[in-house]
Amino acid sequence: MARRRRKRRSAVEDAKDGGVLAADKIARLLGMLLVKDIKKRTDQVPLLRAAGFTVSEVADMLGISATHLKVAHHHGRKKRK
């Protein structure tokens, strides 16, 4: 009986199936390093948004809803002024 070889999938194909691209993983890690010493989320959110992350990306990183994130972002910007 001959074995069938599995075709290797590219990273883009894995991402289409719900996986995460390596570049996205690196970006998330760098974002988390950016805010690792900041305790309050209201202070973390504006930094991550200024670094170029979208609302949904930051919400996923911090484990909060998009609505909560928008409120935290507003409070963080208000606090800086």
C-alpha positions, 0 to 999 in steps of 0.5 A: 500500500503506497502512502499519500503525501500531504501537500504543504500549505502556504501561510496564506492558505492557513490564514484563509482557514482561520489561522494567523499569518506569522507577520500578524503574530509578530505584530501582536507580540510587538504590540504587547511588548509596547504596553507590557509595563502599563497597568491600566487599559485606558493607557494601553489602548491609545498607544496600541491604536497609535501604533497602527492596530485596528480596533478589533486587533487591539480588542483581541489582544487585550481580551475585551469587546470592541465597544469597551475598547472604544470607551477606553480609547476615548478616556485615554485620549481625554486623560492625555489632554 
